[in-house]
Amino acid sequence: MARTTESELDPELRQRFYEARAEDAVRTRSLTGKPCRALRSRYTEAWEQPGAPATLPMPLQTLLWLERDCGHKGRMHATG
């Protein structure tokens, strides 16, 4: 299996990726608004719960994620 040492990921998270199996991945729109594969987590499971809001379409979901994680930097980046 090919692995990289140049990753900016936290070593713990990188190890989770290395140990993940196909059944640990889910197809979700919760990160970007577009279908993508991600490791199952409390975050992805919350989006699958009954009564969870629908994800916003691309690019709005991405902008929401940028706002949450980057604050004003995300707004500046997203608007150019």
N, C-alpha and C positions, 0 to 999 in steps of 0.2 A: 504494500500500500504506500503510495506517495504521500509524503508529509512535508510541510514547509516549516522552516524555523524563522522566516521573516514575518510572521503574522503579528499584528498588533493586538490580538485577542489576549485576554487574561489567560494564563496557563491553565487555570481550572476549567474555563469554558472551552479552551482548545481540547483539553482531555475529554470533555463531554462529547465533542464532535468526533474525536477519534474512536470513542467507545460506542457511538450510536449505531443502531441497526436500522434497517428500512422501516420497521414498525414504530420506531421512535419519531419518525417524521410525520408531519401533517401538512395538508394542503390548506392554505389560509389566505385571506385577503386582509388580515388585520394589520399587517405592517405597511403595505404600500397601496392597497386598494386593488392591486392586480393579483391574480393567483400566483402564489409562490410556495415553495416548500420550506418548512422551518422545523426545528426540533420542538416536540410537544413540551409545553411549559404551562405554568399557572396562567400566564398571559394568553396563550392561544386557547387554553381550555375555557377561560372566562368568556371569550368571544363565541364559543360554541354552546353556551348555556341557554336554556329557554329564557326568553325575555331580554337577551342581550341585544344591544342596538345593532342595526345593520352597519356594515362598514361603508365608508364614503367611497365614491368612485375615484379612480386615479385622475388627477394628482392630489385631490383634496385629502385623502388619507395620509399620504406622504407628508403634506404640509402640517397636518395635525401631529404626526410623529416628530417632525423636526421641531415644532413649537414645544412639545413636551420635553424632548431631549436636549434641545439647543437654545431654547428661549429666544431672545432677540437675534442671536446669530443665525438661527434657522430662518427667521423672517427675512433677514438681509440676504442670505444665500438663495432662498427660494425665489425672491423677487429680482435677483440679479444685482 
